[in-house]
Amino acid sequence: MERIAVLTSGGDSPGMNAAIRAVVRKGRHHGLDVVGVQRGYTGLIQGDYLSMNLGSVGDIIHRGGTILRSARCEEFRTPEGREKAVLNLQQHEIGGLVVIGGDGSFRGAQHLTALGFPTIGVPGTIDNDIPGTDFTIGFDTAVNTAIQNIDRIRDTASSHERTYIVEVMGRNAGDIALWAGLADGAESILIPEAPYELDDIVERLARGDRRDKKHSIIIVAEGVGSAIEIGQMIKEKTGEENRVTVLGHIQRGGSPTAFDRVLASRMGAEAVDLLLAGERDKMVAIRNNEITSLPFDTAFAMQHQPDMSIYDLASILAI
Ligand code: F6P
């Protein structure tokens, strides 16, 4: 293999640039040509390729977003689109592809492998919802962004003795909510993986009231439902005003934390080694702080579960 390609796909996450840098520089270290594909699978189909050298990835390790851009691609869902993508890769004499993204992007990568083209996935999403890996690139930064903002909300919540309901991202997963909730001492954390009782939330607020704690933070993972509606239901039960903040896409941007930069660097470099070792149809993972890998199929057969011990601990400590 003399030439490999790298792309980013799906929702971006802080640290993707550090992963691109690692793929390019580890590839160059092994004497490979590295090509950057722009706008994910769209660029793969359209042949939107950039030749990358050591300088192309200079000064990006600290930057959020992705220099290769990201997109969702309808055409890639069709067999014709995928065949076009493989043809393009072969015409450019590319021997392997690193896909940095979430599970949807990995399913796309699997289609390429099924057509005989070697791909390796690097998990990049703020949601931390990819089975088989303890962490995904961008999750740590998103949690830090969330808590920095919730700290600000806490200041004003405390001044005005109010309850705030804060919605954090996580389409189907409660990881950001769990970590931010424990780190911020939230009274209640609502995640899609655990049912919640409105009466329990209200009881916790009342308990706080009884010990003269007038402000409260309730964290809601996006996957549970609208924080605005939950805020309304709480207001109806308590008869008291509250305020709702939806943190939204600010959690997807910003300079990656040291953890995400290191994770992205380790994972990107591992992806290149796997391609060179003749591996394909696999994703890189981190487990117990060791970089490892597993077949996409094994990962897809598993179900992501957040660490529920964090949920239990947060519930005890927020009393
Ligand atoms: O998958 C990451 C994520 O940020 C989710 O938390 C969120 O539900 C989704 O992407 C938002 O996607 P979009 O950028 O298309 O609105």
py3Dmol code that shows the C-alpha trace and the ligand (Angstrom):
import py3Dmol

protein = """\
ATOM      1  CA  MET A   1       0.000   0.000   0.000  1.00  0.00           C
ATOM      2  CA  GLU A   2       1.488   3.305  -1.064  1.00  0.00           C
ATOM      3  CA  ARG A   3      -1.373   5.748  -0.764  1.00  0.00           C
ATOM      4  CA  ILE A   4      -4.166   6.060   1.797  1.00  0.00           C
ATOM      5  CA  ALA A   5      -7.031   8.516   2.247  1.00  0.00           C
ATOM      6  CA  VAL A   6      -8.749  10.042   5.261  1.00  0.00           C
ATOM      7  CA  LEU A   7     -12.179  11.641   5.644  1.00  0.00           C
ATOM      8  CA  THR A   8     -14.434  12.998   8.388  1.00  0.00           C
ATOM      9  CA  SER A   9     -18.153  12.312   8.256  1.00  0.00           C
ATOM     10  CA  GLY A  10     -21.368  12.954  10.232  1.00  0.00           C
ATOM     11  CA  GLY A  11     -21.561  15.457  13.093  1.00  0.00           C
ATOM     12  CA  ASP A  12     -18.141  16.964  13.710  1.00  0.00           C
ATOM     13  CA  SER A  13     -16.414  16.722  17.074  1.00  0.00           C
ATOM     14  CA  PRO A  14     -13.499  18.538  18.702  1.00  0.00           C
ATOM     15  CA  GLY A  15     -10.344  16.502  18.158  1.00  0.00           C
ATOM     16  CA  MET A  16     -11.136  15.421  14.605  1.00  0.00           C
ATOM     17  CA  ASN A  17      -8.353  17.707  13.376  1.00  0.00           C
ATOM     18  CA  ALA A  18      -5.891  16.077  15.756  1.00  0.00           C
ATOM     19  CA  ALA A  19      -6.945  12.693  14.348  1.00  0.00           C
ATOM     20  CA  ILE A  20      -6.458  13.887  10.741  1.00  0.00           C
ATOM     21  CA  ARG A  21      -3.026  15.191  11.710  1.00  0.00           C
ATOM     22  CA  ALA A  22      -2.114  11.832  13.229  1.00  0.00           C
ATOM     23  CA  VAL A  23      -3.229   9.907  10.131  1.00  0.00           C
ATOM     24  CA  VAL A  24      -1.261  12.194   7.819  1.00  0.00           C
ATOM     25  CA  ARG A  25       1.889  12.293   9.920  1.00  0.00           C
ATOM     26  CA  LYS A  26       1.910   8.594  10.838  1.00  0.00           C
ATOM     27  CA  GLY A  27       1.291   7.828   7.173  1.00  0.00           C
ATOM     28  CA  ARG A  28       4.187  10.019   6.097  1.00  0.00           C
ATOM     29  CA  HIS A  29       6.319   8.405   8.810  1.00  0.00           C
ATOM     30  CA  HIS A  30       5.742   5.101   7.001  1.00  0.00           C
ATOM     31  CA  GLY A  31       6.458   6.696   3.618  1.00  0.00           C
ATOM     32  CA  LEU A  32       2.830   6.691   2.468  1.00  0.00           C
ATOM     33  CA  ASP A  33       1.112   9.327   0.338  1.00  0.00           C
ATOM     34  CA  VAL A  34      -1.918  10.627   2.206  1.00  0.00           C
ATOM     35  CA  VAL A  35      -4.965  12.114   0.525  1.00  0.00           C
ATOM     36  CA  GLY A  36      -7.619  14.138   2.376  1.00  0.00           C
ATOM     37  CA  VAL A  37     -11.180  13.662   1.121  1.00  0.00           C
ATOM     38  CA  GLN A  38     -13.334  16.762   1.533  1.00  0.00           C
ATOM     39  CA  ARG A  39     -16.930  16.715   2.863  1.00  0.00           C
ATOM     40  CA  GLY A  40     -17.026  13.049   3.834  1.00  0.00           C
ATOM     41  CA  TYR A  41     -18.660  10.566   1.479  1.00  0.00           C
ATOM     42  CA  THR A  42     -19.792  13.374  -0.823  1.00  0.00           C
ATOM     43  CA  GLY A  43     -16.172  14.149  -1.613  1.00  0.00           C
ATOM     44  CA  LEU A  44     -15.451  10.468  -2.071  1.00  0.00           C
ATOM     45  CA  ILE A  45     -18.069  10.266  -4.819  1.00  0.00           C
ATOM     46  CA  GLN A  46     -17.150  13.582  -6.401  1.00  0.00           C
ATOM     47  CA  GLY A  47     -13.400  12.960  -6.251  1.00  0.00           C
ATOM     48  CA  ASP A  48     -12.879  16.009  -4.050  1.00  0.00           C
ATOM     49  CA  TYR A  49      -9.366  15.040  -2.965  1.00  0.00           C
ATOM     50  CA  LEU A  50      -6.503  17.029  -1.463  1.00  0.00           C
ATOM     51  CA  SER A  51      -2.945  15.842  -1.377  1.00  0.00           C
ATOM     52  CA  MET A  52      -1.769  16.180   2.234  1.00  0.00           C
ATOM     53  CA  ASN A  53       1.768  16.771   3.434  1.00  0.00           C
ATOM     54  CA  LEU A  54       3.276  17.431   6.845  1.00  0.00           C
ATOM     55  CA  GLY A  55       2.492  21.159   6.502  1.00  0.00           C
ATOM     56  CA  SER A  56      -1.166  20.596   5.515  1.00  0.00           C
ATOM     57  CA  VAL A  57      -1.867  19.491   9.067  1.00  0.00           C
ATOM     58  CA  GLY A  58       0.321  22.068  10.813  1.00  0.00           C
ATOM     59  CA  ASP A  59      -1.333  24.337  13.378  1.00  0.00           C
ATOM     60  CA  ILE A  60      -4.566  22.331  13.583  1.00  0.00           C
ATOM     61  CA  ILE A  61      -4.121  20.079  16.634  1.00  0.00           C
ATOM     62  CA  HIS A  62      -5.769  22.692  18.864  1.00  0.00           C
ATOM     63  CA  ARG A  63      -8.604  23.611  16.507  1.00  0.00           C
ATOM     64  CA  GLY A  64     -12.213  22.423  16.768  1.00  0.00           C
ATOM     65  CA  GLY A  65     -14.225  21.390  13.704  1.00  0.00           C
ATOM     66  CA  THR A  66     -12.594  19.521  10.840  1.00  0.00           C
ATOM     67  CA  ILE A  67     -10.374  21.013   8.150  1.00  0.00           C
ATOM     68  CA  LEU A  68     -11.707  18.345   5.773  1.00  0.00           C
ATOM     69  CA  ARG A  69     -15.301  19.465   6.421  1.00  0.00           C
ATOM     70  CA  SER A  70     -18.136  17.053   7.033  1.00  0.00           C
ATOM     71  CA  ALA A  71     -21.436  16.259   5.340  1.00  0.00           C
ATOM     72  CA  ARG A  72     -24.284  13.802   5.202  1.00  0.00           C
ATOM     73  CA  CYS A  73     -24.501  12.193   1.749  1.00  0.00           C
ATOM     74  CA  GLU A  74     -27.724  10.809   0.263  1.00  0.00           C
ATOM     75  CA  GLU A  75     -26.031   9.499  -2.894  1.00  0.00           C
ATOM     76  CA  PHE A  76     -23.737   7.293  -0.822  1.00  0.00           C
ATOM     77  CA  ARG A  77     -26.815   5.417   0.420  1.00  0.00           C
ATOM     78  CA  THR A  78     -27.324   4.039  -3.105  1.00  0.00           C
ATOM     79  CA  PRO A  79     -25.279   1.127  -4.564  1.00  0.00           C
ATOM     80  CA  GLU A  80     -24.423   3.329  -7.573  1.00  0.00           C
ATOM     81  CA  GLY A  81     -23.031   6.056  -5.323  1.00  0.00           C
ATOM     82  CA  ARG A  82     -20.885   3.586  -3.420  1.00  0.00           C
ATOM     83  CA  GLU A  83     -19.561   1.978  -6.598  1.00  0.00           C
ATOM     84  CA  LYS A  84     -18.671   5.423  -7.903  1.00  0.00           C
ATOM     85  CA  ALA A  85     -16.795   6.118  -4.654  1.00  0.00           C
ATOM     86  CA  VAL A  86     -14.761   2.908  -4.912  1.00  0.00           C
ATOM     87  CA  LEU A  87     -13.992   3.521  -8.579  1.00  0.00           C
ATOM     88  CA  ASN A  88     -12.736   6.984  -7.706  1.00  0.00           C
ATOM     89  CA  LEU A  89     -10.511   5.636  -4.940  1.00  0.00           C
ATOM     90  CA  GLN A  90      -9.076   2.985  -7.260  1.00  0.00           C
ATOM     91  CA  GLN A  91      -8.473   5.491 -10.056  1.00  0.00           C
ATOM     92  CA  HIS A  92      -6.462   7.570  -7.589  1.00  0.00           C
ATOM     93  CA  GLU A  93      -4.501   4.427  -6.643  1.00  0.00           C
ATOM     94  CA  ILE A  94      -5.609   4.706  -3.030  1.00  0.00           C
ATOM     95  CA  GLY A  95      -5.185   1.452  -1.127  1.00  0.00           C
ATOM     96  CA  GLY A  96      -7.006   2.147   2.137  1.00  0.00           C
ATOM     97  CA  LEU A  97      -9.312   4.648   3.805  1.00  0.00           C
ATOM     98  CA  VAL A  98      -9.578   5.977   7.364  1.00  0.00           C
ATOM     99  CA  VAL A  99     -13.103   7.143   8.253  1.00  0.00           C
ATOM    100  CA  ILE A 100     -13.344   9.439  11.269  1.00  0.00           C
ATOM    101  CA  GLY A 101     -16.952   9.688  12.478  1.00  0.00           C
ATOM    102  CA  GLY A 102     -19.843   8.026  14.288  1.00  0.00           C
ATOM    103  CA  ASP A 103     -21.715   4.779  13.776  1.00  0.00           C
ATOM    104  CA  GLY A 104     -23.546   5.989  10.649  1.00  0.00           C
ATOM    105  CA  SER A 105     -20.176   6.793   9.089  1.00  0.00           C
ATOM    106  CA  PHE A 106     -18.878   3.357  10.091  1.00  0.00           C
ATOM    107  CA  ARG A 107     -21.804   1.676   8.349  1.00  0.00           C
ATOM    108  CA  GLY A 108     -20.777   3.589   5.222  1.00  0.00           C
ATOM    109  CA  ALA A 109     -17.213   2.345   5.683  1.00  0.00           C
ATOM    110  CA  GLN A 110     -18.499  -1.223   5.897  1.00  0.00           C
ATOM    111  CA  HIS A 111     -20.208  -0.838   2.528  1.00  0.00           C
ATOM    112  CA  LEU A 112     -16.855   0.083   1.010  1.00  0.00           C
ATOM    113  CA  THR A 113     -15.181  -2.952   2.554  1.00  0.00           C
ATOM    114  CA  ALA A 114     -17.983  -5.112   1.168  1.00  0.00           C
ATOM    115  CA  LEU A 115     -17.005  -3.803  -2.267  1.00  0.00           C
ATOM    116  CA  GLY A 116     -13.442  -4.915  -1.599  1.00  0.00           C
ATOM    117  CA  PHE A 117     -12.032  -1.602  -0.380  1.00  0.00           C
ATOM    118  CA  PRO A 118     -10.156  -1.660   2.976  1.00  0.00           C
ATOM    119  CA  THR A 119     -11.464   0.811   5.554  1.00  0.00           C
ATOM    120  CA  ILE A 120     -10.713   1.486   9.197  1.00  0.00           C
ATOM    121  CA  GLY A 121     -12.934   3.603  11.459  1.00  0.00           C
ATOM    122  CA  VAL A 122     -11.849   6.100  14.098  1.00  0.00           C
ATOM    123  CA  PRO A 123     -14.687   6.953  16.522  1.00  0.00           C
ATOM    124  CA  GLY A 124     -15.358  10.690  16.498  1.00  0.00           C
ATOM    125  CA  THR A 125     -18.581  12.012  18.025  1.00  0.00           C
ATOM    126  CA  ILE A 126     -19.380  14.094  21.073  1.00  0.00           C
ATOM    127  CA  ASP A 127     -22.146  11.655  22.064  1.00  0.00           C
ATOM    128  CA  ASN A 128     -19.790   8.843  23.174  1.00  0.00           C
ATOM    129  CA  ASP A 129     -22.396   6.429  21.866  1.00  0.00           C
ATOM    130  CA  ILE A 130     -20.258   4.005  19.863  1.00  0.00           C
ATOM    131  CA  PRO A 131     -20.213   0.493  21.343  1.00  0.00           C
ATOM    132  CA  GLY A 132     -16.870  -1.197  21.913  1.00  0.00           C
ATOM    133  CA  THR A 133     -14.890   1.855  22.962  1.00  0.00           C
ATOM    134  CA  ASP A 134     -14.798   3.540  26.357  1.00  0.00           C
ATOM    135  CA  PHE A 135     -14.478   6.984  24.775  1.00  0.00           C
ATOM    136  CA  THR A 136     -15.003   8.700  21.442  1.00  0.00           C
ATOM    137  CA  ILE A 137     -13.071  11.719  20.201  1.00  0.00           C
ATOM    138  CA  GLY A 138     -14.818  14.952  21.231  1.00  0.00           C
ATOM    139  CA  PHE A 139     -16.801  13.637  24.189  1.00  0.00           C
ATOM    140  CA  ASP A 140     -14.435  14.996  26.834  1.00  0.00           C
ATOM    141  CA  THR A 141     -14.385  18.451  25.222  1.00  0.00           C
ATOM    142  CA  ALA A 142     -18.175  18.506  24.943  1.00  0.00           C
ATOM    143  CA  VAL A 143     -18.534  17.632  28.629  1.00  0.00           C
ATOM    144  CA  ASN A 144     -16.072  20.361  29.567  1.00  0.00           C
ATOM    145  CA  THR A 145     -17.913  22.882  27.393  1.00  0.00           C
ATOM    146  CA  ALA A 146     -21.184  21.848  29.008  1.00  0.00           C
ATOM    147  CA  ILE A 147     -19.900  22.230  32.570  1.00  0.00           C
ATOM    148  CA  GLN A 148     -18.250  25.592  31.872  1.00  0.00           C
ATOM    149  CA  ASN A 149     -21.620  26.857  30.718  1.00  0.00           C
ATOM    150  CA  ILE A 150     -23.579  25.178  33.485  1.00  0.00           C
ATOM    151  CA  ASP A 151     -21.216  26.808  36.016  1.00  0.00           C
ATOM    152  CA  ARG A 152     -22.291  30.173  34.620  1.00  0.00           C
ATOM    153  CA  ILE A 153     -25.930  29.189  34.868  1.00  0.00           C
ATOM    154  CA  ARG A 154     -25.333  28.087  38.455  1.00  0.00           C
ATOM    155  CA  ASP A 155     -24.075  31.602  39.324  1.00  0.00           C
ATOM    156  CA  THR A 156     -27.262  33.274  38.230  1.00  0.00           C
ATOM    157  CA  ALA A 157     -29.430  30.409  39.515  1.00  0.00           C
ATOM    158  CA  SER A 158     -27.912  30.965  42.920  1.00  0.00           C
ATOM    159  CA  SER A 159     -28.348  34.768  42.834  1.00  0.00           C
ATOM    160  CA  HIS A 160     -32.009  34.469  41.903  1.00  0.00           C
ATOM    161  CA  GLU A 161     -32.716  31.283  43.850  1.00  0.00           C
ATOM    162  CA  ARG A 162     -34.089  29.557  40.798  1.00  0.00           C
ATOM    163  CA  THR A 163     -34.307  26.115  39.307  1.00  0.00           C
ATOM    164  CA  TYR A 164     -32.684  25.713  35.910  1.00  0.00           C
ATOM    165  CA  ILE A 165     -33.336  22.916  33.493  1.00  0.00           C
ATOM    166  CA  VAL A 166     -30.376  22.520  31.130  1.00  0.00           C
ATOM    167  CA  GLU A 167     -30.608  20.443  27.973  1.00  0.00           C
ATOM    168  CA  VAL A 168     -27.361  18.932  26.746  1.00  0.00           C
ATOM    169  CA  MET A 169     -26.687  17.066  23.499  1.00  0.00           C
ATOM    170  CA  GLY A 170     -26.862  13.318  23.033  1.00  0.00           C
ATOM    171  CA  ARG A 171     -29.239  12.123  20.351  1.00  0.00           C
ATOM    172  CA  ASN A 172     -29.728   8.664  21.836  1.00  0.00           C
ATOM    173  CA  ALA A 173     -27.194   8.580  24.640  1.00  0.00           C
ATOM    174  CA  GLY A 174     -27.028  10.071  28.111  1.00  0.00           C
ATOM    175  CA  ASP A 175     -23.236  10.167  28.497  1.00  0.00           C
ATOM    176  CA  ILE A 176     -22.809  13.948  28.238  1.00  0.00           C
ATOM    177  CA  ALA A 177     -25.692  14.477  30.655  1.00  0.00           C
ATOM    178  CA  LEU A 178     -24.283  11.943  33.121  1.00  0.00           C
ATOM    179  CA  TRP A 179     -20.764  13.304  33.192  1.00  0.00           C
ATOM    180  CA  ALA A 180     -21.843  16.945  33.201  1.00  0.00           C
ATOM    181  CA  GLY A 181     -24.446  16.168  35.843  1.00  0.00           C
ATOM    182  CA  LEU A 182     -21.974  14.533  38.218  1.00  0.00           C
ATOM    183  CA  ALA A 183     -19.329  17.188  37.546  1.00  0.00           C
ATOM    184  CA  ASP A 184     -21.831  19.951  38.217  1.00  0.00           C
ATOM    185  CA  GLY A 185     -23.668  18.484  41.190  1.00  0.00           C
ATOM    186  CA  ALA A 186     -27.005  18.472  39.396  1.00  0.00           C
ATOM    187  CA  GLU A 187     -30.048  17.618  41.533  1.00  0.00           C
ATOM    188  CA  SER A 188     -31.467  15.365  38.841  1.00  0.00           C
ATOM    189  CA  ILE A 189     -30.070  13.892  35.626  1.00  0.00           C
ATOM    190  CA  LEU A 190     -32.484  12.703  32.957  1.00  0.00           C
ATOM    191  CA  ILE A 191     -31.067  10.268  30.409  1.00  0.00           C
ATOM    192  CA  PRO A 192     -32.712   8.082  27.754  1.00  0.00           C
ATOM    193  CA  GLU A 193     -31.260   4.929  29.327  1.00  0.00           C
ATOM    194  CA  ALA A 194     -33.160   5.343  32.604  1.00  0.00           C
ATOM    195  CA  PRO A 195     -36.844   6.141  33.114  1.00  0.00           C
ATOM    196  CA  TYR A 196     -37.573   9.182  35.235  1.00  0.00           C
ATOM    197  CA  GLU A 197     -40.426  10.074  37.571  1.00  0.00           C
ATOM    198  CA  LEU A 198     -41.565  13.685  37.700  1.00  0.00           C
ATOM    199  CA  ASP A 199     -42.486  13.206  41.360  1.00  0.00           C
ATOM    200  CA  ASP A 200     -38.940  12.149  42.138  1.00  0.00           C
ATOM    201  CA  ILE A 201     -37.533  15.326  40.541  1.00  0.00           C
ATOM    202  CA  VAL A 202     -40.027  17.441  42.477  1.00  0.00           C
ATOM    203  CA  GLU A 203     -39.213  15.611  45.718  1.00  0.00           C
ATOM    204  CA  ARG A 204     -35.510  16.301  45.210  1.00  0.00           C
ATOM    205  CA  LEU A 205     -36.276  19.991  44.712  1.00  0.00           C
ATOM    206  CA  ALA A 206     -38.370  20.005  47.884  1.00  0.00           C
ATOM    207  CA  ARG A 207     -35.577  18.264  49.801  1.00  0.00           C
ATOM    208  CA  GLY A 208     -33.180  20.990  48.688  1.00  0.00           C
ATOM    209  CA  ASP A 209     -35.695  23.589  49.788  1.00  0.00           C
ATOM    210  CA  ARG A 210     -35.961  22.026  53.245  1.00  0.00           C
ATOM    211  CA  ARG A 211     -32.256  22.402  53.801  1.00  0.00           C
ATOM    212  CA  ASP A 212     -32.466  25.984  52.530  1.00  0.00           C
ATOM    213  CA  LYS A 213     -30.968  25.282  49.129  1.00  0.00           C
ATOM    214  CA  LYS A 214     -32.819  27.596  46.840  1.00  0.00           C
ATOM    215  CA  HIS A 215     -31.222  26.948  43.493  1.00  0.00           C
ATOM    216  CA  SER A 216     -31.162  23.714  41.564  1.00  0.00           C
ATOM    217  CA  ILE A 217     -29.845  22.366  38.311  1.00  0.00           C
ATOM    218  CA  ILE A 218     -31.609  19.615  36.395  1.00  0.00           C
ATOM    219  CA  ILE A 219     -29.771  18.188  33.407  1.00  0.00           C
ATOM    220  CA  VAL A 220     -31.748  16.698  30.564  1.00  0.00           C
ATOM    221  CA  ALA A 221     -30.151  14.702  27.749  1.00  0.00           C
ATOM    222  CA  GLU A 222     -31.552  15.713  24.373  1.00  0.00           C
ATOM    223  CA  GLY A 223     -32.628  12.093  23.761  1.00  0.00           C
ATOM    224  CA  VAL A 224     -35.121  12.251  26.671  1.00  0.00           C
ATOM    225  CA  GLY A 225     -37.245  14.975  25.108  1.00  0.00           C
ATOM    226  CA  SER A 226     -37.645  18.716  25.172  1.00  0.00           C
ATOM    227  CA  ALA A 227     -36.269  20.461  28.262  1.00  0.00           C
ATOM    228  CA  ILE A 228     -38.802  23.224  27.643  1.00  0.00           C
ATOM    229  CA  GLU A 229     -41.679  20.767  28.050  1.00  0.00           C
ATOM    230  CA  ILE A 230     -40.058  19.151  31.071  1.00  0.00           C
ATOM    231  CA  GLY A 231     -39.560  22.610  32.607  1.00  0.00           C
ATOM    232  CA  GLN A 232     -43.257  23.329  32.061  1.00  0.00           C
ATOM    233  CA  MET A 233     -44.286  20.059  33.728  1.00  0.00           C
ATOM    234  CA  ILE A 234     -42.043  20.808  36.718  1.00  0.00           C
ATOM    235  CA  LYS A 235     -43.540  24.287  36.993  1.00  0.00           C
ATOM    236  CA  GLU A 236     -47.052  22.849  37.035  1.00  0.00           C
ATOM    237  CA  LYS A 237     -46.102  20.435  39.831  1.00  0.00           C
ATOM    238  CA  THR A 238     -44.148  22.855  42.005  1.00  0.00           C
ATOM    239  CA  GLY A 239     -46.080  26.017  41.244  1.00  0.00           C
ATOM    240  CA  GLU A 240     -42.743  27.781  40.962  1.00  0.00           C
ATOM    241  CA  GLU A 241     -41.000  29.536  38.098  1.00  0.00           C
ATOM    242  CA  ASN A 242     -37.999  27.911  36.478  1.00  0.00           C
ATOM    243  CA  ARG A 243     -35.740  28.691  33.548  1.00  0.00           C
ATOM    244  CA  VAL A 244     -34.633  26.467  30.674  1.00  0.00           C
ATOM    245  CA  THR A 245     -31.369  26.620  28.725  1.00  0.00           C
ATOM    246  CA  VAL A 246     -30.653  24.494  25.674  1.00  0.00           C
ATOM    247  CA  LEU A 247     -26.882  24.368  25.218  1.00  0.00           C
ATOM    248  CA  GLY A 248     -27.115  23.055  21.632  1.00  0.00           C
ATOM    249  CA  HIS A 249     -24.313  23.154  19.125  1.00  0.00           C
ATOM    250  CA  ILE A 250     -21.885  25.129  21.272  1.00  0.00           C
ATOM    251  CA  GLN A 251     -21.045  21.666  22.633  1.00  0.00           C
ATOM    252  CA  ARG A 252     -19.787  20.607  19.209  1.00  0.00           C
ATOM    253  CA  GLY A 253     -17.233  23.391  18.786  1.00  0.00           C
ATOM    254  CA  GLY A 254     -14.181  24.719  20.551  1.00  0.00           C
ATOM    255  CA  SER A 255     -10.599  23.768  21.128  1.00  0.00           C
ATOM    256  CA  PRO A 256     -10.253  20.080  22.084  1.00  0.00           C
ATOM    257  CA  THR A 257      -9.127  19.208  25.601  1.00  0.00           C
ATOM    258  CA  ALA A 258      -5.763  17.545  26.181  1.00  0.00           C
ATOM    259  CA  PHE A 259      -7.606  14.247  26.635  1.00  0.00           C
ATOM    260  CA  ASP A 260      -9.261  14.504  23.217  1.00  0.00           C
ATOM    261  CA  ARG A 261      -6.036  15.597  21.485  1.00  0.00           C
ATOM    262  CA  VAL A 262      -4.135  12.657  22.950  1.00  0.00           C
ATOM    263  CA  LEU A 263      -6.962  10.203  22.225  1.00  0.00           C
ATOM    264  CA  ALA A 264      -7.278  11.455  18.639  1.00  0.00           C
ATOM    265  CA  SER A 265      -3.523  11.265  18.077  1.00  0.00           C
ATOM    266  CA  ARG A 266      -3.331   7.703  19.398  1.00  0.00           C
ATOM    267  CA  MET A 267      -6.378   6.533  17.471  1.00  0.00           C
ATOM    268  CA  GLY A 268      -5.418   8.194  14.165  1.00  0.00           C
ATOM    269  CA  ALA A 269      -1.931   6.673  14.307  1.00  0.00           C
ATOM    270  CA  GLU A 270      -3.373   3.240  15.139  1.00  0.00           C
ATOM    271  CA  ALA A 271      -5.702   3.390  12.129  1.00  0.00           C
ATOM    272  CA  VAL A 272      -2.706   3.779   9.802  1.00  0.00           C
ATOM    273  CA  ASP A 273      -0.900   0.856  11.444  1.00  0.00           C
ATOM    274  CA  LEU A 274      -3.991  -1.312  11.052  1.00  0.00           C
ATOM    275  CA  LEU A 275      -4.262  -0.533   7.331  1.00  0.00           C
ATOM    276  CA  LEU A 276      -0.589  -1.303   6.870  1.00  0.00           C
ATOM    277  CA  ALA A 277      -1.016  -4.587   8.739  1.00  0.00           C
ATOM    278  CA  GLY A 278      -3.646  -5.577   6.163  1.00  0.00           C
ATOM    279  CA  GLU A 279      -6.588  -5.090   8.529  1.00  0.00           C
ATOM    280  CA  ARG A 280      -9.949  -3.863   7.271  1.00  0.00           C
ATOM    281  CA  ASP A 281     -13.571  -3.563   8.373  1.00  0.00           C
ATOM    282  CA  LYS A 282     -12.514  -2.616  11.887  1.00  0.00           C
ATOM    283  CA  MET A 283     -12.748   0.346  14.221  1.00  0.00           C
ATOM    284  CA  VAL A 284     -10.107   1.650  16.569  1.00  0.00           C
ATOM    285  CA  ALA A 285     -11.140   1.735  20.224  1.00  0.00           C
ATOM    286  CA  ILE A 286      -9.801   2.596  23.640  1.00  0.00           C
ATOM    287  CA  ARG A 287     -10.452   0.233  26.522  1.00  0.00           C
ATOM    288  CA  ASN A 288      -8.934   0.615  29.969  1.00  0.00           C
ATOM    289  CA  ASN A 289      -6.639   3.263  28.461  1.00  0.00           C
ATOM    290  CA  GLU A 290      -5.264   0.832  25.881  1.00  0.00           C
ATOM    291  CA  ILE A 291      -5.638   1.483  22.197  1.00  0.00           C
ATOM    292  CA  THR A 292      -7.141  -1.562  20.542  1.00  0.00           C
ATOM    293  CA  SER A 293      -9.500  -2.432  17.681  1.00  0.00           C
ATOM    294  CA  LEU A 294     -12.526  -4.588  16.942  1.00  0.00           C
ATOM    295  CA  PRO A 295     -14.482  -5.591  13.834  1.00  0.00           C
ATOM    296  CA  PHE A 296     -17.335  -3.241  12.921  1.00  0.00           C
ATOM    297  CA  ASP A 297     -19.734  -6.200  13.110  1.00  0.00           C
ATOM    298  CA  THR A 298     -18.718  -6.966  16.689  1.00  0.00           C
ATOM    299  CA  ALA A 299     -19.283  -3.335  17.649  1.00  0.00           C
ATOM    300  CA  PHE A 300     -22.654  -3.191  15.877  1.00  0.00           C
ATOM    301  CA  ALA A 301     -23.805  -6.342  17.676  1.00  0.00           C
ATOM    302  CA  MET A 302     -23.177  -4.626  21.012  1.00  0.00           C
ATOM    303  CA  GLN A 303     -25.284  -1.937  22.596  1.00  0.00           C
ATOM    304  CA  HIS A 304     -23.769   1.208  23.991  1.00  0.00           C
ATOM    305  CA  GLN A 305     -24.446   1.646  27.692  1.00  0.00           C
ATOM    306  CA  PRO A 306     -23.297   4.672  29.634  1.00  0.00           C
ATOM    307  CA  ASP A 307     -21.565   4.033  32.940  1.00  0.00           C
ATOM    308  CA  MET A 308     -24.563   3.749  35.237  1.00  0.00           C
ATOM    309  CA  SER A 309     -22.371   3.831  38.342  1.00  0.00           C
ATOM    310  CA  ILE A 310     -21.986   7.545  37.550  1.00  0.00           C
ATOM    311  CA  TYR A 311     -25.764   7.886  37.546  1.00  0.00           C
ATOM    312  CA  ASP A 312     -26.071   6.178  40.926  1.00  0.00           C
ATOM    313  CA  LEU A 313     -23.241   8.187  42.450  1.00  0.00           C
ATOM    314  CA  ALA A 314     -24.608  11.502  41.159  1.00  0.00           C
ATOM    315  CA  SER A 315     -27.953  10.639  42.652  1.00  0.00           C
ATOM    316  CA  ILE A 316     -26.403   9.940  46.077  1.00  0.00           C
ATOM    317  CA  LEU A 317     -24.128  12.989  46.102  1.00  0.00           C
ATOM    318  CA  ALA A 318     -26.812  15.436  44.998  1.00  0.00           C
ATOM    319  CA  ILE A 319     -28.972  14.741  48.054  1.00  0.00           C
TER     320      ILE A 319
END
"""
ligand_1 = """\
16
F6P
O -24.150 13.164 16.981
C -23.721 14.346 17.533
C -24.860 15.326 17.648
O -24.339 16.550 18.077
C -26.001 14.888 18.554
O -25.713 15.093 19.918
C -27.133 15.726 18.043
O -28.368 15.119 18.291
C -26.860 15.778 16.569
O -25.487 15.539 16.392
C -27.218 17.090 15.922
O -27.032 16.973 14.560
P -27.121 18.213 13.547
O -25.807 18.909 13.594
O -27.392 17.595 12.249
O -28.210 19.105 14.058
"""
view = py3Dmol.view(width=600, height=400)
view.addModel(protein, "pdb")
view.setStyle({"model": 0}, {"cartoon": {"style": "trace"}})
view.addModel(ligand_1, "xyz")
view.setStyle({"model": 1}, {"stick": {}})
view.zoomTo()
view.show()
